[in-house]
Amino acid sequence: MKCQFVSRFAITGVAFLAFGCALHARVLFYPNLLTVEKNLFDECEWTPPNQSFEKGSISKRLKGGPFSPDDIVYSVKTVRPHSAYWRARPSVEKGRKYLVGAWVRFSNAKVLLCNDAVHPVSGRRLDRRLYCFGGHNAWIEPFLSPRTREVLGGDSATWRLCYRLVEFPEGIKTGSHRSSFGLYLAAGEMEFSKPFFVDVTDVKDHSLLIDIEREKPIKRLAVIHVGLRDVIWEQKFPSPVTDFRQRLEGITNCMRGLDRNTIEGHALDIYYVDGSKKTVFSPQERIFQEF
């Protein structure tokens, strides 16, 4: 239901209505395959950080993810430089490729989405990592302007999509695979929601989907290749829109850049009637797979 102004509302009522509509608005940009392919995490239970090894971490299950206020949100916080992860154990098969990721949000944190397993012959640990860092050291806080702090840390209310490909060509020791999403050797706080682990070995649809609902009026959309800055698609609206959904088949490729250390995918630029602009990435910019 779209927001409407009703004159008989008290000022507080109008404010509450506006807040509620803004709360449920979404501007998302993600692989279309997530809407149709099986998510192996649906068969898993996420377990919180183990206090025997991750002492001092605080973890919670909350509500309010990127798609709906009913989405489960997994939260973890540490007050000193320490790793702490939520964990799940989806099954993997030899020679299969999986798209693994989640929507994350944080302000000042080092986020790690890790998938590890044991080699079936040598017994060595196999790590498939994805890092997303943001923020700054607390001691420089007095020297930063509010604008600089915002740029360094990002908007802690914004959901950022992170994903990569994972495969174990030689197989793994049975039952050894583990997904660990959380904080990497840092004091901070992060949340993730709608985690996915999808077998994409035989999936042909690599298109991205624009999914906008209940947003403030938009006059133009544009999609670019991150890094190259090439505009590969755009849509201008004669009349502003607040809802828009389109699969960019033959235009975008969700696998773009996943073979590199620093992943450069696609960016969706949203131009609003009020003159403001927002950019949503798929996957998030400046994520990387190895130090």
CORCORNOR-V924923 format. One record per residue. N is the residue number from 1. PSI is psi in whole degrees, 0 to 359 (none if undefined). NEAR is the number of other C-alpha atoms within 10 Angstrom. Layout:
# CORCORNOR-V924923
n = {N;N}
psi = {PSI;PSI}
near = {NEAR;NEAR}
This chain:
# CORCORNOR-V924923
n = {1;2;3;4;5;6;7;8;9;10;11;12;13;14;15;16;17;18;19;20;21;22;23;24;25;26;27;28;29;30;31;32;33;34;35;36;37;38;39;40;41;42;43;44;45;46;47;48;49;50;51;52;53;54;55;56;57;58;59;60;61;62;63;64;65;66;67;68;69;70;71;72;73;74;75;76;77;78;79;80;81;82;83;84;85;86;87;88;89;90;91;92;93;94;95;96;97;98;99;100;101;102;103;104;105;106;107;108;109;110;111;112;113;114;115;116;117;118;119;120;121;122;123;124;125;126;127;128;129;130;131;132;133;134;135;136;137;138;139;140;141;142;143;144;145;146;147;148;149;150;151;152;153;154;155;156;157;158;159;160;161;162;163;164;165;166;167;168;169;170;171;172;173;174;175;176;177;178;179;180;181;182;183;184;185;186;187;188;189;190;191;192;193;194;195;196;197;198;199;200;201;202;203;204;205;206;207;208;209;210;211;212;213;214;215;216;217;218;219;220;221;222;223;224;225;226;227;228;229;230;231;232;233;234;235;236;237;238;239;240;241;242;243;244;245;246;247;248;249;250;251;252;253;254;255;256;257;258;259;260;261;262;263;264;265;266;267;268;269;270;271;272;273;274;275;276;277;278;279;280;281;282;283;284;285;286;287;288;289;290;291}
psi = {129;155;139;144;128;120;333;351;145;162;319;325;317;318;318;318;316;319;318;317;318;323;325;359;152;144;102;152;109;164;131;333;337;341;345;335;157;132;112;341;340;340;4;157;128;128;142;171;142;115;345;329;336;57;142;353;149;123;146;152;124;187;150;56;194;331;325;151;348;354;140;136;129;120;143;140;141;148;359;162;105;149;144;130;144;146;147;162;74;149;142;157;151;132;0;152;138;139;120;134;193;165;128;156;146;167;304;92;165;108;137;127;109;139;118;158;176;132;137;338;304;336;4;155;133;118;135;99;156;121;145;107;148;151;203;166;139;329;340;2;315;342;0;138;160;321;318;318;322;317;318;317;334;174;114;349;353;130;129;131;123;134;161;171;143;135;154;85;329;3;180;163;132;127;8;350;141;133;129;115;125;217;137;107;54;154;122;196;137;158;149;155;159;49;148;146;100;129;113;14;315;11;127;336;104;19;158;152;129;126;98;131;136;31;164;159;131;138;340;146;146;141;135;159;119;140;306;333;19;130;118;350;144;156;121;141;116;323;133;148;154;348;137;136;123;136;128;70;134;2;315;159;109;347;357;126;356;353;5;165;301;118;127;110;242;156;138;116;129;121;124;158;328;4;353;169;146;149;132;134;151;101;180;143;153;28;153;160;338;148;none}
near = {6;10;14;10;10;9;8;8;11;10;10;9;13;17;11;12;16;14;12;12;16;14;14;16;19;19;22;20;23;23;21;20;19;15;10;7;13;15;19;18;19;13;12;13;12;18;14;23;22;13;11;7;11;15;13;15;23;16;21;13;12;15;14;14;21;24;18;13;13;11;14;17;20;25;23;23;23;22;12;12;13;18;23;31;27;22;20;19;20;20;15;23;15;11;12;15;20;20;22;24;24;21;22;29;24;25;22;23;25;22;29;24;25;22;22;19;22;20;18;14;10;8;11;11;12;14;16;17;21;25;20;21;19;15;17;15;8;8;7;9;12;8;9;12;9;10;8;12;18;14;12;15;16;16;15;16;10;14;23;23;24;26;26;24;19;23;18;20;11;12;17;22;14;13;12;16;19;18;22;21;30;28;29;21;16;18;18;23;24;22;25;26;23;19;22;19;25;22;21;19;12;8;11;8;14;19;18;24;22;19;17;18;18;19;19;18;15;22;19;19;19;16;24;19;19;21;12;9;11;11;15;12;14;12;10;13;10;8;10;14;19;17;17;13;13;12;16;17;13;10;12;21;17;22;21;17;17;19;12;12;14;17;25;24;22;31;22;23;18;17;18;19;14;10;8;9;13;11;13;22;22;26;29;21;20;15;20;21;19;12;8}
